[in-house]
Amino acid sequence: MTSRSLTILGSTGSVGCATLDVVAHLRATAQEDMRIVALTAARNIDLLAAQAIKFNAAFAAVADPALGPALAALLAGTGIRTGAGPQAIIDAAAMESSCVMAAIVGSAGLAPALAAVRRGATLALANKECLVSAGAFFMDEVRRCGATLIPVDSEHSAIFQLFDASWPEAVERIVLTASGGPFRTMPQARMAQVTPEEAIAHPTWSMGPKISVDSATLMNKGLELIEAHHLFGMDADRLDVLVHPQSLVHAFVVWRDGSVLMHAGAPDMRTPIAVALGWPRRVDSPARRLDLTSLAGLSFEQPDLERFPALKLARQALRAGRGAPTILNAANEVAVAAFLDHAIGFLAIAGTVGDCLAAMGERRAPASLEEAVALDEETRRLAQGFVRAAVAAQ
């Protein structure tokens, strides 16, 4: 049994919990004695403390500084050190460990992920916003610092396993699949009335509220196109999306000689997590196994960009480049939060993003963390203004 160490940024979310499930399985099956160095959470200190105790973490941190004393009280007498506030999350990422699982949702995960990259860690990336908000700069830092980047999104993990990085010119295109979300066949007039509770009820995957809403608008797939562009060096014209309701095929790599490689697997995040934690080896995981007979009923269709304009906006941002993806991501985070708070309607999410892209105009691509944060914050202020105007008009 080999021994490695792991930090999980965002351990109380769906990906973080699934990661600890894989760690427990690796320990129980004597495949890997994976020591937990640090765990972090945004606010869920009860679960964070329970995880830290169960897995004997060295350090636990909560992003909300007001919750620091309560976390310290929960872990008093355990020997587990605690921290609170954004800097404590960055400190957790900077602690020495073999691998860092970056599972913080949204642009809040960018600074901690960079801290891990800058010490040359292996970064298992489940936070697509890092590459959407600051993709070129982030990838430059990965190369400069000698870090190893392994994607954890199911689609990008699939491509990572299929793609020959030494021969990218031989790839004609990459195709990501999308489930289509809960409103794939819903009339657009009805979509205007959907509630947050309906939007987060994903038909296939178990995810957090923000990602579930992104899946329902198809923005999630747009963000993944931008992520794939940076991960695999493919321009917009060589990236495509197909709606695949069964969620069994995660990606295709189409080669110039006509060959098509397809990656299939059960819709279970523990599979790509196990790929990342075991890399470059293959390890056993507790993930569900694919019933091959289920492949008989696969279907694929083109996404409807008129009914799901968020995907169209993401494609436009990818083609525009420069600061457009940063603006797209920040505006979407504000709009989704407003929708989840019942402040705006479902269709207003894409409307808010489109308004921000139009109003912000052309901006230079962030060349540093500070520039990415500044453009993100400027966009958020503008998006919040659009949200307030929409609320006032209701």
BELLIN-V846732 format. One record per run of one state. SS is the DSSP state (@ for helix, = for strand, . for the rest). FROM is the first residue (numbers start at 1). TO is the last residue. If there is no record, write none. Layout:
ss=SS from=FROM to=TO
ss=SS from=FROM to=TO
This chain:
ss=. from=1 to=1
ss== from=2 to=9
ss=. from=10 to=13
ss=@ from=14 to=28
ss=. from=29 to=31
ss== from=32 to=41
ss=. from=42 to=44
ss=@ from=45 to=54
ss=. from=55 to=58
ss== from=59 to=62
ss=. from=63 to=64
ss=@ from=65 to=74
ss=. from=75 to=80
ss== from=81 to=84
ss=. from=85 to=85
ss=@ from=86 to=94
ss=. from=95 to=98
ss== from=99 to=102
ss=. from=103 to=108
ss=@ from=109 to=118
ss=. from=119 to=121
ss== from=122 to=125
ss=. from=126 to=128
ss=@ from=129 to=145
ss=. from=146 to=147
ss== from=148 to=151
ss=. from=152 to=153
ss=@ from=154 to=162
ss=. from=163 to=164
ss=@ from=165 to=170
ss== from=171 to=178
ss=. from=179 to=187
ss=@ from=188 to=191
ss=. from=192 to=195
ss=@ from=196 to=199
ss=. from=200 to=208
ss=@ from=209 to=217
ss=. from=218 to=218
ss=@ from=219 to=232
ss=. from=233 to=235
ss=@ from=236 to=238
ss== from=239 to=243
ss=. from=244 to=248
ss== from=249 to=255
ss=. from=256 to=259
ss== from=260 to=264
ss=. from=265 to=268
ss=@ from=269 to=278
ss=. from=279 to=291
ss=@ from=292 to=297
ss=. from=298 to=300
ss== from=301 to=301
ss=. from=302 to=308
ss=@ from=309 to=320
ss=. from=321 to=323
ss=@ from=324 to=340
ss=. from=341 to=346
ss=@ from=347 to=360
ss=. from=361 to=368
ss=@ from=369 to=393
ss=. from=394 to=394
